[in-house]
Amino acid sequence: MRIKALSIFAAVCFAAAHLAAQQPPRDTRPADKIGTASISGVVTSDEAQPRPLRRARVTLNGPELAMGRTSITADDGSFTFERLPAGRYTLAAAKEAYVRMSYGARRPNAQGTPVAVADGQRQRVTLRIPRGSVITGTVLDPEGQPMRGVLVSALTYRFVPGVGERRLVSAGAPSSATDDRGEYRIFGLPAGGYVISAGVEQFSVSSLDIRVVPAGEIQQALSERQGGPPQAPAQSPSAATTKANEPRRTVAYAPVYYPGTAVSAQASTVTVAPGEERTGIDIQMQYVPTAKIEGMVISAAALPQVTPVMLNSSDPTLAVDSVRVASAGPDGRFTFNAVPPGQYNLIVRPVPLGAMAGAPRPQPAAPGAVSASMYWALGTVAVQGEDLAGVTLTLQPGLTISGRVVFEGATPPAIDFSQVRVPVPPLRLAVGNLPIPSPMVRLDATGRFTIGDVIPGPYRLTTTAQGMRSPIGAWWLKSVVAGGRDLLDSVVDIRQSIDDVVVTFSDRATELSGTVTDAQGNPASNAFALVFAADSQFWFTDSRRIAGVRPDAEGRFTIRNLPPGTYLAVASADVDDREWFDPEILQRLAPLATKLSLAEGERKTLDVTVR
């Protein structure tokens, strides 16, 4: 089972019990300041002999502006932004058939270098943007005829922080629909490798995508899809009659990846150089047999009038799962039609107990407790072209996690625990990446708490490296212990309620500060200062042993609240925000990094150079 990153304990916040309600003003946006600085320049092609680009779109953004500004280049590629207040600004340029680039960026889609201007100062810059690459080809139907209106997209593998894995995502270039000759053309691609996909969305099955065929053809299609030998057609004189009398089933077009596979992991990568036009990337669509899924939601209490049941693909390469929803009535029965082959999750989101007729009415939670009030169900099915009946999803109550909060320090604070609130961020279960609603947990007078409605499954408990500040001082989350085991930084398979959790906060936080400079010794405010655990077992999304910060204008940075341990520190201008959670990027940066150790409560200074 794949593990999805999950935050359970993020911070303990101290707040007044009641806040006066205030009506916000209708428009709170401040007006742009009028200054005396300016930024001008020229947009050119990124070639050996650059050419000025007319009618390129240049955007300028900065904290001094309520909204970004836009300028269209003149015939000589020039642009100007006047009357700017002093500050730091980012610029980017784009043009049809070219790739959008930020000023100072080393690659497309990367953050660039801010341009600083003082009052009355005039800065001039040059933005070079590369011509986009092109991929073209023809889409054919299963009989070899050109297909019109098929959507063809360029995909690339990219680390998705919210998932913690590399997934196939859109490359950013517009998708192309095939014309009457079945031809497509995807343009504006940065140089690199791409997976080309064709077809309709997996669950967007319309009457144009479906046809009725004899069951014998269904079996042959299944055999070929699973790698078996195709079944020989019948040769007897009565074959035509037999075929006509066969039961008929439906098939649909499957999403296909170049050169002609329905499995994304088996797709070939199409590599293009800067400005190259690759032709002949042809794709033939495939029919796949579809199936009906029939099932029932089972509950000890009467079901409400409508219970939503979700069906989503468990394909680990998809960045965003397509989701279909069926409604189960009071009898609990549900149906999904025209489901293509694949592995799927069936999910009943947590249903409030009070919404179920005949269920006991939930009692108000006492301080420090949250009553179990939600029911849920999870299941998995494998669809291979045959109808599935008798699928059951049994509703069951969520689990509870309870324990106490401890503050560890030289002078533990005097706390009225009854005024403490523990905000629990939305949980994400491993199966289906399902978000679970979470309550604002209140502590009782002794510092105890209970979190209810937790769905059983594997979780990873994480926190952010920023720590927590309150009116009584600065604290960092030191440990979350249950059954003698620290649950932080590890996978926790929660299958039963837990009642012995001890959440410990400490005032002995670590701190690492320093400066980031470029190769010439100048402050490098366009880079990130990265600190990550030397042990790769801690390289996962939202690990509290990984931190990345952008330095200020003088190159200074500070990172607090890293757990004690051995770390690697490096500065890089070639990563984007949160890309430092990607193990592949950390593996690349590790040989360039400086090793250091941090003890509990230790403060260190370290200067790093952009690598």
Secondary structure as a PSIPRED ss2 file (coil, helix, strand):
# PSIPRED VFORMAT (PSIPRED V4.0)

   1 M C   1.000  0.000  0.000
   2 R C   1.000  0.000  0.000
   3 I C   1.000  0.000  0.000
   4 K C   1.000  0.000  0.000
   5 A C   1.000  0.000  0.000
   6 L E   0.000  0.000  1.000
   7 S C   1.000  0.000  0.000
   8 I C   1.000  0.000  0.000
   9 F C   1.000  0.000  0.000
  10 A C   1.000  0.000  0.000
  11 A C   1.000  0.000  0.000
  12 V C   1.000  0.000  0.000
  13 C E   0.000  0.000  1.000
  14 F E   0.000  0.000  1.000
  15 A C   1.000  0.000  0.000
  16 A C   1.000  0.000  0.000
  17 A C   1.000  0.000  0.000
  18 H C   1.000  0.000  0.000
  19 L C   1.000  0.000  0.000
  20 A C   1.000  0.000  0.000
  21 A C   1.000  0.000  0.000
  22 Q C   1.000  0.000  0.000
  23 Q C   1.000  0.000  0.000
  24 P C   1.000  0.000  0.000
  25 P C   1.000  0.000  0.000
  26 R C   1.000  0.000  0.000
  27 D C   1.000  0.000  0.000
  28 T C   1.000  0.000  0.000
  29 R C   1.000  0.000  0.000
  30 P C   1.000  0.000  0.000
  31 A C   1.000  0.000  0.000
  32 D C   1.000  0.000  0.000
  33 K C   1.000  0.000  0.000
  34 I C   1.000  0.000  0.000
  35 G C   1.000  0.000  0.000
  36 T C   1.000  0.000  0.000
  37 A E   0.000  0.000  1.000
  38 S E   0.000  0.000  1.000
  39 I E   0.000  0.000  1.000
  40 S E   0.000  0.000  1.000
  41 G E   0.000  0.000  1.000
  42 V E   0.000  0.000  1.000
  43 V E   0.000  0.000  1.000
  44 T E   0.000  0.000  1.000
  45 S E   0.000  0.000  1.000
  46 D C   1.000  0.000  0.000
  47 E C   1.000  0.000  0.000
  48 A C   1.000  0.000  0.000
  49 Q C   1.000  0.000  0.000
  50 P C   1.000  0.000  0.000
  51 R C   1.000  0.000  0.000
  52 P E   0.000  0.000  1.000
  53 L C   1.000  0.000  0.000
  54 R C   1.000  0.000  0.000
  55 R C   1.000  0.000  0.000
  56 A C   1.000  0.000  0.000
  57 R E   0.000  0.000  1.000
  58 V E   0.000  0.000  1.000
  59 T E   0.000  0.000  1.000
  60 L E   0.000  0.000  1.000
  61 N E   0.000  0.000  1.000
  62 G C   1.000  0.000  0.000
  63 P C   1.000  0.000  0.000
  64 E C   1.000  0.000  0.000
  65 L C   1.000  0.000  0.000
  66 A C   1.000  0.000  0.000
  67 M C   1.000  0.000  0.000
  68 G C   1.000  0.000  0.000
  69 R E   0.000  0.000  1.000
  70 T E   0.000  0.000  1.000
  71 S E   0.000  0.000  1.000
  72 I E   0.000  0.000  1.000
  73 T C   1.000  0.000  0.000
  74 A C   1.000  0.000  0.000
  75 D C   1.000  0.000  0.000
  76 D C   1.000  0.000  0.000
  77 G C   1.000  0.000  0.000
  78 S E   0.000  0.000  1.000
  79 F E   0.000  0.000  1.000
  80 T E   0.000  0.000  1.000
  81 F E   0.000  0.000  1.000
  82 E E   0.000  0.000  1.000
  83 R E   0.000  0.000  1.000
  84 L E   0.000  0.000  1.000
  85 P C   1.000  0.000  0.000
  86 A C   1.000  0.000  0.000
  87 G E   0.000  0.000  1.000
  88 R E   0.000  0.000  1.000
  89 Y E   0.000  0.000  1.000
  90 T E   0.000  0.000  1.000
  91 L E   0.000  0.000  1.000
  92 A E   0.000  0.000  1.000
  93 A E   0.000  0.000  1.000
  94 A E   0.000  0.000  1.000
  95 K C   1.000  0.000  0.000
  96 E C   1.000  0.000  0.000
  97 A C   1.000  0.000  0.000
  98 Y E   0.000  0.000  1.000
  99 V C   1.000  0.000  0.000
 100 R C   1.000  0.000  0.000
 101 M E   0.000  0.000  1.000
 102 S E   0.000  0.000  1.000
 103 Y C   1.000  0.000  0.000
 104 G C   1.000  0.000  0.000
 105 A C   1.000  0.000  0.000
 106 R C   1.000  0.000  0.000
 107 R C   1.000  0.000  0.000
 108 P C   1.000  0.000  0.000
 109 N C   1.000  0.000  0.000
 110 A C   1.000  0.000  0.000
 111 Q C   1.000  0.000  0.000
 112 G C   1.000  0.000  0.000
 113 T C   1.000  0.000  0.000
 114 P C   1.000  0.000  0.000
 115 V E   0.000  0.000  1.000
 116 A E   0.000  0.000  1.000
 117 V E   0.000  0.000  1.000
 118 A C   1.000  0.000  0.000
 119 D C   1.000  0.000  0.000
 120 G C   1.000  0.000  0.000
 121 Q C   1.000  0.000  0.000
 122 R E   0.000  0.000  1.000
 123 Q E   0.000  0.000  1.000
 124 R E   0.000  0.000  1.000
 125 V E   0.000  0.000  1.000
 126 T E   0.000  0.000  1.000
 127 L E   0.000  0.000  1.000
 128 R E   0.000  0.000  1.000
 129 I E   0.000  0.000  1.000
 130 P C   1.000  0.000  0.000
 131 R E   0.000  0.000  1.000
 132 G C   1.000  0.000  0.000
 133 S E   0.000  0.000  1.000
 134 V E   0.000  0.000  1.000
 135 I E   0.000  0.000  1.000
 136 T E   0.000  0.000  1.000
 137 G E   0.000  0.000  1.000
 138 T E   0.000  0.000  1.000
 139 V E   0.000  0.000  1.000
 140 L E   0.000  0.000  1.000
 141 D C   1.000  0.000  0.000
 142 P C   1.000  0.000  0.000
 143 E C   1.000  0.000  0.000
 144 G C   1.000  0.000  0.000
 145 Q C   1.000  0.000  0.000
 146 P E   0.000  0.000  1.000
 147 M C   1.000  0.000  0.000
 148 R C   1.000  0.000  0.000
 149 G C   1.000  0.000  0.000
 150 V C   1.000  0.000  0.000
 151 L E   0.000  0.000  1.000
 152 V E   0.000  0.000  1.000
 153 S E   0.000  0.000  1.000
 154 A E   0.000  0.000  1.000
 155 L E   0.000  0.000  1.000
 156 T E   0.000  0.000  1.000
 157 Y E   0.000  0.000  1.000
 158 R E   0.000  0.000  1.000
 159 F E   0.000  0.000  1.000
 160 V E   0.000  0.000  1.000
 161 P C   1.000  0.000  0.000
 162 G C   1.000  0.000  0.000
 163 V C   1.000  0.000  0.000
 164 G C   1.000  0.000  0.000
 165 E E   0.000  0.000  1.000
 166 R E   0.000  0.000  1.000
 167 R E   0.000  0.000  1.000
 168 L E   0.000  0.000  1.000
 169 V E   0.000  0.000  1.000
 170 S E   0.000  0.000  1.000
 171 A C   1.000  0.000  0.000
 172 G C   1.000  0.000  0.000
 173 A C   1.000  0.000  0.000
 174 P C   1.000  0.000  0.000
 175 S C   1.000  0.000  0.000
 176 S E   0.000  0.000  1.000
 177 A E   0.000  0.000  1.000
 178 T C   1.000  0.000  0.000
 179 D C   1.000  0.000  0.000
 180 D C   1.000  0.000  0.000
 181 R C   1.000  0.000  0.000
 182 G C   1.000  0.000  0.000
 183 E E   0.000  0.000  1.000
 184 Y E   0.000  0.000  1.000
 185 R E   0.000  0.000  1.000
 186 I E   0.000  0.000  1.000
 187 F E   0.000  0.000  1.000
 188 G E   0.000  0.000  1.000
 189 L E   0.000  0.000  1.000
 190 P C   1.000  0.000  0.000
 191 A C   1.000  0.000  0.000
 192 G E   0.000  0.000  1.000
 193 G E   0.000  0.000  1.000
 194 Y E   0.000  0.000  1.000
 195 V E   0.000  0.000  1.000
 196 I E   0.000  0.000  1.000
 197 S E   0.000  0.000  1.000
 198 A E   0.000  0.000  1.000
 199 G C   1.000  0.000  0.000
 200 V C   1.000  0.000  0.000
 201 E C   1.000  0.000  0.000
 202 Q C   1.000  0.000  0.000
 203 F C   1.000  0.000  0.000
 204 S C   1.000  0.000  0.000
 205 V C   1.000  0.000  0.000
 206 S C   1.000  0.000  0.000
 207 S H   0.000  1.000  0.000
 208 L H   0.000  1.000  0.000
 209 D H   0.000  1.000  0.000
 210 I E   0.000  0.000  1.000
 211 R E   0.000  0.000  1.000
 212 V E   0.000  0.000  1.000
 213 V E   0.000  0.000  1.000
 214 P E   0.000  0.000  1.000
 215 A H   0.000  1.000  0.000
 216 G H   0.000  1.000  0.000
 217 E H   0.000  1.000  0.000
 218 I H   0.000  1.000  0.000
 219 Q H   0.000  1.000  0.000
 220 Q H   0.000  1.000  0.000
 221 A H   0.000  1.000  0.000
 222 L H   0.000  1.000  0.000
 223 S H   0.000  1.000  0.000
 224 E H   0.000  1.000  0.000
 225 R H   0.000  1.000  0.000
 226 Q C   1.000  0.000  0.000
 227 G C   1.000  0.000  0.000
 228 G C   1.000  0.000  0.000
 229 P C   1.000  0.000  0.000
 230 P C   1.000  0.000  0.000
 231 Q C   1.000  0.000  0.000
 232 A C   1.000  0.000  0.000
 233 P C   1.000  0.000  0.000
 234 A C   1.000  0.000  0.000
 235 Q C   1.000  0.000  0.000
 236 S C   1.000  0.000  0.000
 237 P C   1.000  0.000  0.000
 238 S C   1.000  0.000  0.000
 239 A H   0.000  1.000  0.000
 240 A H   0.000  1.000  0.000
 241 T H   0.000  1.000  0.000
 242 T H   0.000  1.000  0.000
 243 K H   0.000  1.000  0.000
 244 A H   0.000  1.000  0.000
 245 N H   0.000  1.000  0.000
 246 E C   1.000  0.000  0.000
 247 P C   1.000  0.000  0.000
 248 R E   0.000  0.000  1.000
 249 R E   0.000  0.000  1.000
 250 T E   0.000  0.000  1.000
 251 V E   0.000  0.000  1.000
 252 A E   0.000  0.000  1.000
 253 Y E   0.000  0.000  1.000
 254 A E   0.000  0.000  1.000
 255 P C   1.000  0.000  0.000
 256 V E   0.000  0.000  1.000
 257 Y E   0.000  0.000  1.000
 258 Y C   1.000  0.000  0.000
 259 P C   1.000  0.000  0.000
 260 G C   1.000  0.000  0.000
 261 T E   0.000  0.000  1.000
 262 A C   1.000  0.000  0.000
 263 V C   1.000  0.000  0.000
 264 S H   0.000  1.000  0.000
 265 A H   0.000  1.000  0.000
 266 Q H   0.000  1.000  0.000
 267 A C   1.000  0.000  0.000
 268 S C   1.000  0.000  0.000
 269 T C   1.000  0.000  0.000
 270 V E   0.000  0.000  1.000
 271 T E   0.000  0.000  1.000
 272 V E   0.000  0.000  1.000
 273 A C   1.000  0.000  0.000
 274 P C   1.000  0.000  0.000
 275 G C   1.000  0.000  0.000
 276 E C   1.000  0.000  0.000
 277 E E   0.000  0.000  1.000
 278 R E   0.000  0.000  1.000
 279 T C   1.000  0.000  0.000
 280 G C   1.000  0.000  0.000
 281 I C   1.000  0.000  0.000
 282 D C   1.000  0.000  0.000
 283 I E   0.000  0.000  1.000
 284 Q E   0.000  0.000  1.000
 285 M C   1.000  0.000  0.000
 286 Q E   0.000  0.000  1.000
 287 Y E   0.000  0.000  1.000
 288 V E   0.000  0.000  1.000
 289 P E   0.000  0.000  1.000
 290 T C   1.000  0.000  0.000
 291 A E   0.000  0.000  1.000
 292 K E   0.000  0.000  1.000
 293 I E   0.000  0.000  1.000
 294 E E   0.000  0.000  1.000
 295 G E   0.000  0.000  1.000
 296 M E   0.000  0.000  1.000
 297 V E   0.000  0.000  1.000
 298 I E   0.000  0.000  1.000
 299 S C   1.000  0.000  0.000
 300 A C   1.000  0.000  0.000
 301 A C   1.000  0.000  0.000
 302 A C   1.000  0.000  0.000
 303 L C   1.000  0.000  0.000
 304 P C   1.000  0.000  0.000
 305 Q C   1.000  0.000  0.000
 306 V C   1.000  0.000  0.000
 307 T E   0.000  0.000  1.000
 308 P E   0.000  0.000  1.000
 309 V E   0.000  0.000  1.000
 310 M E   0.000  0.000  1.000
 311 L E   0.000  0.000  1.000
 312 N E   0.000  0.000  1.000
 313 S E   0.000  0.000  1.000
 314 S C   1.000  0.000  0.000
 315 D C   1.000  0.000  0.000
 316 P C   1.000  0.000  0.000
 317 T C   1.000  0.000  0.000
 318 L E   0.000  0.000  1.000
 319 A C   1.000  0.000  0.000
 320 V C   1.000  0.000  0.000
 321 D C   1.000  0.000  0.000
 322 S C   1.000  0.000  0.000
 323 V E   0.000  0.000  1.000
 324 R E   0.000  0.000  1.000
 325 V E   0.000  0.000  1.000
 326 A E   0.000  0.000  1.000
 327 S E   0.000  0.000  1.000
 328 A E   0.000  0.000  1.000
 329 G C   1.000  0.000  0.000
 330 P C   1.000  0.000  0.000
 331 D C   1.000  0.000  0.000
 332 G C   1.000  0.000  0.000
 333 R E   0.000  0.000  1.000
 334 F E   0.000  0.000  1.000
 335 T E   0.000  0.000  1.000
 336 F E   0.000  0.000  1.000
 337 N E   0.000  0.000  1.000
 338 A E   0.000  0.000  1.000
 339 V E   0.000  0.000  1.000
 340 P C   1.000  0.000  0.000
 341 P C   1.000  0.000  0.000
 342 G E   0.000  0.000  1.000
 343 Q E   0.000  0.000  1.000
 344 Y E   0.000  0.000  1.000
 345 N E   0.000  0.000  1.000
 346 L E   0.000  0.000  1.000
 347 I E   0.000  0.000  1.000
 348 V E   0.000  0.000  1.000
 349 R E   0.000  0.000  1.000
 350 P E   0.000  0.000  1.000
 351 V E   0.000  0.000  1.000
 352 P E   0.000  0.000  1.000
 353 L H   0.000  1.000  0.000
 354 G H   0.000  1.000  0.000
 355 A H   0.000  1.000  0.000
 356 M C   1.000  0.000  0.000
 357 A C   1.000  0.000  0.000
 358 G C   1.000  0.000  0.000
 359 A C   1.000  0.000  0.000
 360 P C   1.000  0.000  0.000
 361 R C   1.000  0.000  0.000
 362 P C   1.000  0.000  0.000
 363 Q C   1.000  0.000  0.000
 364 P C   1.000  0.000  0.000
 365 A C   1.000  0.000  0.000
 366 A C   1.000  0.000  0.000
 367 P C   1.000  0.000  0.000
 368 G C   1.000  0.000  0.000
 369 A C   1.000  0.000  0.000
 370 V C   1.000  0.000  0.000
 371 S C   1.000  0.000  0.000
 372 A C   1.000  0.000  0.000
 373 S C   1.000  0.000  0.000
 374 M E   0.000  0.000  1.000
 375 Y E   0.000  0.000  1.000
 376 W E   0.000  0.000  1.000
 377 A E   0.000  0.000  1.000
 378 L E   0.000  0.000  1.000
 379 G E   0.000  0.000  1.000
 380 T E   0.000  0.000  1.000
 381 V E   0.000  0.000  1.000
 382 A E   0.000  0.000  1.000
 383 V E   0.000  0.000  1.000
 384 Q C   1.000  0.000  0.000
 385 G C   1.000  0.000  0.000
 386 E C   1.000  0.000  0.000
 387 D C   1.000  0.000  0.000
 388 L E   0.000  0.000  1.000
 389 A E   0.000  0.000  1.000
 390 G E   0.000  0.000  1.000
 391 V E   0.000  0.000  1.000
 392 T E   0.000  0.000  1.000
 393 L E   0.000  0.000  1.000
 394 T E   0.000  0.000  1.000
 395 L C   1.000  0.000  0.000
 396 Q E   0.000  0.000  1.000
 397 P E   0.000  0.000  1.000
 398 G C   1.000  0.000  0.000
 399 L E   0.000  0.000  1.000
 400 T E   0.000  0.000  1.000
 401 I E   0.000  0.000  1.000
 402 S E   0.000  0.000  1.000
 403 G E   0.000  0.000  1.000
 404 R E   0.000  0.000  1.000
 405 V E   0.000  0.000  1.000
 406 V E   0.000  0.000  1.000
 407 F E   0.000  0.000  1.000
 408 E E   0.000  0.000  1.000
 409 G C   1.000  0.000  0.000
 410 A C   1.000  0.000  0.000
 411 T C   1.000  0.000  0.000
 412 P C   1.000  0.000  0.000
 413 P C   1.000  0.000  0.000
 414 A C   1.000  0.000  0.000
 415 I C   1.000  0.000  0.000
 416 D C   1.000  0.000  0.000
 417 F H   0.000  1.000  0.000
 418 S H   0.000  1.000  0.000
 419 Q H   0.000  1.000  0.000
 420 V E   0.000  0.000  1.000
 421 R E   0.000  0.000  1.000
 422 V E   0.000  0.000  1.000
 423 P E   0.000  0.000  1.000
 424 V C   1.000  0.000  0.000
 425 P C   1.000  0.000  0.000
 426 P C   1.000  0.000  0.000
 427 L E   0.000  0.000  1.000
 428 R E   0.000  0.000  1.000
 429 L C   1.000  0.000  0.000
 430 A C   1.000  0.000  0.000
 431 V H   0.000  1.000  0.000
 432 G H   0.000  1.000  0.000
 433 N H   0.000  1.000  0.000
 434 L C   1.000  0.000  0.000
 435 P E   0.000  0.000  1.000
 436 I E   0.000  0.000  1.000
 437 P C   1.000  0.000  0.000
 438 S C   1.000  0.000  0.000
 439 P C   1.000  0.000  0.000
 440 M E   0.000  0.000  1.000
 441 V E   0.000  0.000  1.000
 442 R E   0.000  0.000  1.000
 443 L C   1.000  0.000  0.000
 444 D C   1.000  0.000  0.000
 445 A C   1.000  0.000  0.000
 446 T C   1.000  0.000  0.000
 447 G C   1.000  0.000  0.000
 448 R E   0.000  0.000  1.000
 449 F E   0.000  0.000  1.000
 450 T E   0.000  0.000  1.000
 451 I E   0.000  0.000  1.000
 452 G E   0.000  0.000  1.000
 453 D E   0.000  0.000  1.000
 454 V E   0.000  0.000  1.000
 455 I C   1.000  0.000  0.000
 456 P C   1.000  0.000  0.000
 457 G E   0.000  0.000  1.000
 458 P E   0.000  0.000  1.000
 459 Y E   0.000  0.000  1.000
 460 R E   0.000  0.000  1.000
 461 L E   0.000  0.000  1.000
 462 T C   1.000  0.000  0.000
 463 T C   1.000  0.000  0.000
 464 T C   1.000  0.000  0.000
 465 A C   1.000  0.000  0.000
 466 Q C   1.000  0.000  0.000
 467 G C   1.000  0.000  0.000
 468 M E   0.000  0.000  1.000
 469 R E   0.000  0.000  1.000
 470 S E   0.000  0.000  1.000
 471 P C   1.000  0.000  0.000
 472 I C   1.000  0.000  0.000
 473 G E   0.000  0.000  1.000
 474 A E   0.000  0.000  1.000
 475 W E   0.000  0.000  1.000
 476 W E   0.000  0.000  1.000
 477 L E   0.000  0.000  1.000
 478 K E   0.000  0.000  1.000
 479 S E   0.000  0.000  1.000
 480 V E   0.000  0.000  1.000
 481 V E   0.000  0.000  1.000
 482 A E   0.000  0.000  1.000
 483 G C   1.000  0.000  0.000
 484 G C   1.000  0.000  0.000
 485 R E   0.000  0.000  1.000
 486 D E   0.000  0.000  1.000
 487 L C   1.000  0.000  0.000
 488 L E   0.000  0.000  1.000
 489 D C   1.000  0.000  0.000
 490 S C   1.000  0.000  0.000
 491 V E   0.000  0.000  1.000
 492 V E   0.000  0.000  1.000
 493 D E   0.000  0.000  1.000
 494 I E   0.000  0.000  1.000
 495 R C   1.000  0.000  0.000
 496 Q C   1.000  0.000  0.000
 497 S C   1.000  0.000  0.000
 498 I E   0.000  0.000  1.000
 499 D E   0.000  0.000  1.000
 500 D E   0.000  0.000  1.000
 501 V E   0.000  0.000  1.000
 502 V E   0.000  0.000  1.000
 503 V E   0.000  0.000  1.000
 504 T E   0.000  0.000  1.000
 505 F E   0.000  0.000  1.000
 506 S E   0.000  0.000  1.000
 507 D C   1.000  0.000  0.000
 508 R C   1.000  0.000  0.000
 509 A C   1.000  0.000  0.000
 510 T C   1.000  0.000  0.000
 511 E E   0.000  0.000  1.000
 512 L E   0.000  0.000  1.000
 513 S E   0.000  0.000  1.000
 514 G E   0.000  0.000  1.000
 515 T E   0.000  0.000  1.000
 516 V E   0.000  0.000  1.000
 517 T E   0.000  0.000  1.000
 518 D C   1.000  0.000  0.000
 519 A C   1.000  0.000  0.000
 520 Q C   1.000  0.000  0.000
 521 G C   1.000  0.000  0.000
 522 N C   1.000  0.000  0.000
 523 P E   0.000  0.000  1.000
 524 A C   1.000  0.000  0.000
 525 S C   1.000  0.000  0.000
 526 N C   1.000  0.000  0.000
 527 A C   1.000  0.000  0.000
 528 F E   0.000  0.000  1.000
 529 A E   0.000  0.000  1.000
 530 L E   0.000  0.000  1.000
 531 V E   0.000  0.000  1.000
 532 F E   0.000  0.000  1.000
 533 A E   0.000  0.000  1.000
 534 A C   1.000  0.000  0.000
 535 D C   1.000  0.000  0.000
 536 S H   0.000  1.000  0.000
 537 Q H   0.000  1.000  0.000
 538 F H   0.000  1.000  0.000
 539 W C   1.000  0.000  0.000
 540 F C   1.000  0.000  0.000
 541 T C   1.000  0.000  0.000
 542 D C   1.000  0.000  0.000
 543 S C   1.000  0.000  0.000
 544 R C   1.000  0.000  0.000
 545 R C   1.000  0.000  0.000
 546 I E   0.000  0.000  1.000
 547 A E   0.000  0.000  1.000
 548 G E   0.000  0.000  1.000
 549 V E   0.000  0.000  1.000
 550 R C   1.000  0.000  0.000
 551 P C   1.000  0.000  0.000
 552 D C   1.000  0.000  0.000
 553 A C   1.000  0.000  0.000
 554 E C   1.000  0.000  0.000
 555 G C   1.000  0.000  0.000
 556 R E   0.000  0.000  1.000
 557 F E   0.000  0.000  1.000
 558 T E   0.000  0.000  1.000
 559 I E   0.000  0.000  1.000
 560 R E   0.000  0.000  1.000
 561 N C   1.000  0.000  0.000
 562 L C   1.000  0.000  0.000
 563 P C   1.000  0.000  0.000
 564 P C   1.000  0.000  0.000
 565 G E   0.000  0.000  1.000
 566 T E   0.000  0.000  1.000
 567 Y E   0.000  0.000  1.000
 568 L E   0.000  0.000  1.000
 569 A E   0.000  0.000  1.000
 570 V E   0.000  0.000  1.000
 571 A E   0.000  0.000  1.000
 572 S E   0.000  0.000  1.000
 573 A C   1.000  0.000  0.000
 574 D C   1.000  0.000  0.000
 575 V C   1.000  0.000  0.000
 576 D C   1.000  0.000  0.000
 577 D C   1.000  0.000  0.000
 578 R C   1.000  0.000  0.000
 579 E H   0.000  1.000  0.000
 580 W H   0.000  1.000  0.000
 581 F H   0.000  1.000  0.000
 582 D C   1.000  0.000  0.000
 583 P H   0.000  1.000  0.000
 584 E H   0.000  1.000  0.000
 585 I H   0.000  1.000  0.000
 586 L H   0.000  1.000  0.000
 587 Q H   0.000  1.000  0.000
 588 R H   0.000  1.000  0.000
 589 L H   0.000  1.000  0.000
 590 A H   0.000  1.000  0.000
 591 P H   0.000  1.000  0.000
 592 L H   0.000  1.000  0.000
 593 A C   1.000  0.000  0.000
 594 T E   0.000  0.000  1.000
 595 K E   0.000  0.000  1.000
 596 L E   0.000  0.000  1.000
 597 S E   0.000  0.000  1.000
 598 L E   0.000  0.000  1.000
 599 A C   1.000  0.000  0.000
 600 E C   1.000  0.000  0.000
 601 G C   1.000  0.000  0.000
 602 E C   1.000  0.000  0.000
 603 R E   0.000  0.000  1.000
 604 K E   0.000  0.000  1.000
 605 T E   0.000  0.000  1.000
 606 L C   1.000  0.000  0.000
 607 D C   1.000  0.000  0.000
 608 V E   0.000  0.000  1.000
 609 T E   0.000  0.000  1.000
 610 V E   0.000  0.000  1.000
 611 R C   1.000  0.000  0.000
